[in-house]
Amino acid sequence: MIKIIGAGLAGSEAAWYLANQGLNVKLYEMRPLKMTPAHQTGRFAELVCSNSLRSNDIHNAVGLLKEEMRMLNSLIMQAAHDAEVPAGSSLAVDRELFSSFIEDKLKNHPNIEVIYDEVTSLNPDEMTLICAGPLASDALSSSIQNLFHLDHLHFFDAIAPIIDAKSINMDIAYLKSRYDKGEAAYINCPMTESEYQAFYDAVISAKKVEIKGFEHNVFEGCMPFEEMAERGRDTLLYGPMKPVGLWQEGKPRPYAVVQLRQDDASKSMYNIVGFQTHLTWDEQKKVIRMIPGLENAEILRYGVMHRNTYLESPKLLNNSYQSKTYPNLFFAGQISGVEGYVESAASGLNAAIQIAYFIKNQTLKPLPDLTMMGAMAKYISTENQSFVPMNANWGLIPQLEFKHKKKSRKEFYAERAIEALKSYLEEVI
């Protein structure tokens, strides 16, 4: 029997893999009996910050990661295909359909027992995969800290607001994907220079929600847009408000553009891309309604700041997501030091492969670091004096050992990774 704590992306992916290997799984989920500061439902694999799973291009690091997961019969990738909504060259999903697909599959699997309860302590002698991050309960976090003698487990990230589609003024806003890649799936709100300057001044002076009780340590990839703005007046123009590739033919080029991405299958909700925030709700309404096209915006969900939890994994885990001290304990998801929805799911899948192999062979079989999944596992287990959660990226992959043109590098990386994973699967599965 394998105990999995948390039915998020990592836990759901791991439970599916292990159950399909003929192993019995007890899947624990504390929601909805006990909610977190960020989740809104008790559904499995609920997407909190965004509905985007990012690029579909295999020559993009996260695109390659998705392809590796598909080769391993990923439940998360199956759900994403079933719940996909238009998002240009990216993969985005209807949150409710996505979670429902996953929950239905897991609850109806004969080898999975779902238990709605909070796990407050760990038994090092029990085969356990901890996928409780990034919002592990205080009791479980304390148990992990005590077991591994840790000082802290926390950092922060933020959630972007969601807008009622009916309240978007399409006389001003327009549909387009950057550089016309894929379907014109994003709603774009253009700004003139004077509109941007007024918006920027309002953001800089806006009141924030005070963070209490934890370290002010914010993950770079989920930085609130108002903190990004504090780095300089033009910073947003190179980030979430970048206008490049979003011009309309026959109209003046915008100085800045705010993009909104479809959030559900019925196109009734759109989230503001890159606008994670912890401004007060009154201030959010004020600055959002300064955006052309959103002057009458109805905010269905305000942005919030929430605590995340992760280990200083290089000191605690090996490249199979296994505890160096307690061989029966494995960690996956953001608590293990990966960052992002796809990365979290992939770590759960990788950890499950290792657990199954460990149970059957009493040893581990790490994925090759030529694959993105293996490279991520290597990153979280390699000594690093300033370890922070990391998205999938090409910098994690070993360099090519032959001369090549720079423009072909990513193609070679992807081909090499797929071949390495095929060889691995022949040995392991």
N, C-alpha and C positions, 0 to 999 in steps of 0.2 A: 504494500500500500504506500502510495506517495501522497504527501500532503502538500497542497499548493495554497499559499496565502495570497488572496487577491485575484479577482476575476476581471482585471483590466486587460489591456492588450497583451502584455507579456504572459500573464497567468492563463488567459484564455487560449493563447497560441500553444503554450506548453501543455495544458491539459488535453487539448485535441491531439497533439503528437503522441503523447505518452499513452493515451487511451487507445489510439490506433495501433500502437505497438503491443497491445494485449495486456497492458499494465493497468491496475486499478488505481484510480485517483479520487482523493477527497479534495474538492475545490471549495475553499472558504471565501466568503464575501460578506463583509459587515454591513454594506448598504443593502436595503434601505433602513435596516434597523438602527444603524448609526451612520449619519451622513458626514461628508467632509466639507470644508469651507468652499470648495469649488464645484463639486458634482451637484447636479440638479435632479438626478434620478437614481434608481437602484439597478439600472440596466448594466449588463456585462459590457466591458470594453467601451464605456461611454467616452466620447470625444469631448474634451473640456475646452481647450483653448481655441481650436480651429477645426474645420471639417476637411482640411486639405492634408493629403498624404504626399504632397509635393510632386516632383517631376516623374513622368512616366518614361523618360528617355533613358535607355540602358547605358548611354554614354555620359550620364549624370550619375554621381556617386549613389544617391538614394534610389535612382532608377535601377541601377545594377543590383542594389540590395533587394529591391522588390522582385527582380527576376530570380535571384538566388532563392528567395522565399517560395516563389511559385514552383521551383524545381523540387522543393521539399514539401509540397502539398499544403502550403500555408492556409490556415483557416481565415486569417485576417485578409489575405489577398482574395480569397473566394468571396468574402463578405463585401469587400470593396468593389469587386466586379458586379456583384448583385445590386449594390446600392449606389452606383456611380451617378454623379450629376456632372453636367458640362463644366469644364474648367480649363479650356484651352489645352495646352500641352501638359498640364498637371493632372493629378488624380485627386478628385474631391468626391465626397460621399454625402448622402442624406444620413444624418446622424442617427435618427430613429430606426431607419431600415437597416443600417449597418449593425447597430447593437442588437436588434431583434433577430437578425440572421445568425449572429454568433451565439446568442443566448439559446435560441431554439436548437442549434446543432449540439451544444454542450449538454443541455438538460435532457436531451433525448438519446445521449450516448450510453449504452449499457455499462460501460466501464467507468463512468463518472458519477460520483455522488456529490451533489451540490449542498453545501451547508451554510446557511445564513447565520453567521455568528462572528463576533470579533475575536481574533486570536491575540492574546495579550502577552504570551511568553513563548519561548522556543525551547524545544527539547533536542539537544545536539545528537542524541542517539536515534532520532526519528528522521527518516528520509524526507526532507522538506525543501521546497523551493519557495523562497520569499519573493513575492512580486507585489509588495504592498505599497511601493512608492508610485508616484511622488508625494502621496498624501497619506502615508502610514499614520495610524492612530498614535496618540501620545503614549499609550501603554506599551504598544509594540515597539515604538521607537526607543523608549526607555529600556526595554528588555534587550534590544540589539546593542544599545550603548553600553549597558552593563556587561553583557556577554563578551563584547570585544574591547571593553575598556576605552571607549571613545569619548572625546570631549564634546563633539557636536555632529549633527547629521543634516543641517538645514541650509537651504538657500531659498530665494524667492523667484517667482515669475508671475506673469500677469496675463489676463484674458482680454480679448478685444470685444467691443460691443457688437450687437447684432441689431440690424435695422429692418423694420417692416417694409417690404418691397413696395407696397402701395403708397408709401409716403415719400418715395424718391421721385424727384421732379425730372422726368425724362425729356423735358423740353431743354434742359441744360445738360444733364448727364447723357452719356452715350455708351453703347456696347462696343467693346473692342478688346482683343488680347494683345499683349505687347508684341510689336513687330508682326502682328497678324498671324501669330503661331497658333495653329489649331482654330477651333470655333471661337467666334467673338463672344466670349462667355463672361467677361468682367464688365461691370458697370463702372464707368470712369467719370469722375467729377473734376472738371478742369478749373484751375485758378489762374488769374492774372497775377502779376508781380505785386500789385498793391493789395490784392485779396490775401495773397500768401503772407505778406509782411504783417497785416492786421491779425491774421490767424496765428502766426508765430508769436506775436506779442501777447495775445490772449492765452496761449498755451503756457508760455513762460511764467505768467503771473497767476495762473490758475492754482487753486487750492488742492492739495493732495490729501489722501487718506493717510493718517499717521500709522506707521508700522510700530508695533509694540512687542517687546518680549523676545525678539530674535535678532540675529545678526543682519545687518543691511548688506547682504551679499546677493546680488542679482545676476542670474545667468544671462550672458551676453545675447544669446539667441532669442530670449523672451523679454528683452529690455523694454520697459514702458516707453511709448513714443515721446512723452514729455521729458523723460530723462535723456533720451537721445537728442532732443532739441536743445538741451542745456549744454551740449558739447559745441554748439556753434549755430549761428543763424541759418547756414546753408546745409547743415547735416541731414535734415529730413529730405532735402532735394536729391540726396544720393542714397536714400533709404526708401521708406515706404511711400514717399511722395515724388519719386523720380518720374519725370515726364517722358523720358526718352522712349521712343517706339510706340507712343500712344497718341500721336498727332492725328487730327481729322483732316482729310483732304478738303481744301478750299476754305479752311478756317484758320485763324491765327494760332500759332503754336502756344500751348499753355505753358506757363512758368512752372507750375506744379500740378500734379494729378493725384487725387485720392481714389484708390480702387476698392470696389466691393465685390466679393465673391459669393456666388450662390451657395446657400447653406442647407437647402432641403430640396427634395425632388419636385415639389410643387412650385418652386420659385417664389415662395412667399416671404422668405427671409434671406438677408444678405449680411455677411460680416465684413467689417472694415479691415482690409488687409494691412497687417503690420501695425495696427493701432492698439496693441496691448496697452493697458493703462491702469493706474490706480489714482486718477483724479476722483474727487468726490462726484457723486451722481449729478448734482446741480451743475457743476463745472463741465462734466462730460456733455450734458445736453447743450450747454452754452456754446462750447467750441465746435461740437459736431454740427450744430445748426448754422455755424459760420461758413461751412463748406458749401460752395455752390452746388445746387441740386439736392442738398440735404437741409434746406432752410426750414422745412416742416417735418423733419425726420422724427418718426416714432421709434423709440429705442425699446426693443423687445427684451434685450438682456444687456445690462450695463457691464462695463469692464470692471474687473476686480483684481486685486493682488492676493496671491495665496502662497503659503509656505510649501516648498518641496523638500524632499528628503533624499539624500544620497550618501553612500559610503565613500570613504577614501580608499577606493577599491584596490589600488596597487599594493597597499599594505596588507590587504585582507583576502583577496581573491586571486585564483590562478586563471589561466586563459581558457578555462572551461566553466567559468562562473562559479566555481566551487570554493568554499572556504578553505584557506590553507590550514586553519586550526581544527576545524570540525568537518571532516570529510562528508558527513551526511547532510550538511547544510549548503544549499546553492542559492544564489541571488540572481534576479533578472529584472529587466525594466529599468526605469530611471533611478531606482534605488541602487542599482549596480554601477551607475556612472555613464550610461548612455543617455542621449538626449534626442527626443522626437518620437512621434507615434510609431513610425516604421521601425526605427532603431529599437524601440522598446519591445515591439512584437518580435523582431528578429533575435534579440537577446533571449527572449523566452523560448523561442524555437531552438536556438543553439543550446541553451541550458538543458532543455528537454532531451535533445539528442545525446548530450553528455551523460545525463542521468540514466537514460535507457541503456547506454553502452556500459556505464559503470555497474549497474545492477547485473547485467548479463555477463560481464567480463572481469569485474573487479579492477578495472583500470579505466583510463580516460582516453579519448581520441579527439583532440582539439581539431577544429576546422583549420585548413591551411590559411595562413595570413595573406595569401594571394587573392582570397575571396574577401568581399567586404564584410561578411559576417565574421570571418576569422580575424580580419584586421581590427575590427571593433573589439573583439575579445582580447586581442593582444594589447590594445591601447589601455583598456581598463585594468589590465594586470601588470603593466610595465611601470617601473619606478618613475615617479614624476613629482617633483617638488611643489608644483603648483597645479595639482590635478583638479580639473573641473569637468562637468559633463560635456560630452562631445557628440555632435552630429556625425553622420557618415560623410566622409570627404576623401578626396584622392590623396591627401597628405598622409593618410593612414596606410596606404598600399605601398609595398616595396617597389623601388624603382625598376624600370625595365633594364635588362642586362644586354641590350643590343642597340645599335644606332637606329634612330627613327626620326621622322618629322614630327615636330611638336603638335601639329594639327591632328596627327593620327594617334597620339599617345592614349587618349581616353578609350579609343576603339580597341587598342591593343590590351589595355588594362581589362576591359570588359571581356574580351575573348579569352584572355589568360585565366580570369576568374572563373568563367563558366567551365572551361576545360578542367581546372583544378577541382571544382566542385563535383564534376562528373566522375573524376578519378576517385575522389573521396567516397562518393556514394557507392561505387563498385566495391569498395573495401568494407564499408560500414553497414550498409542497408541491403 
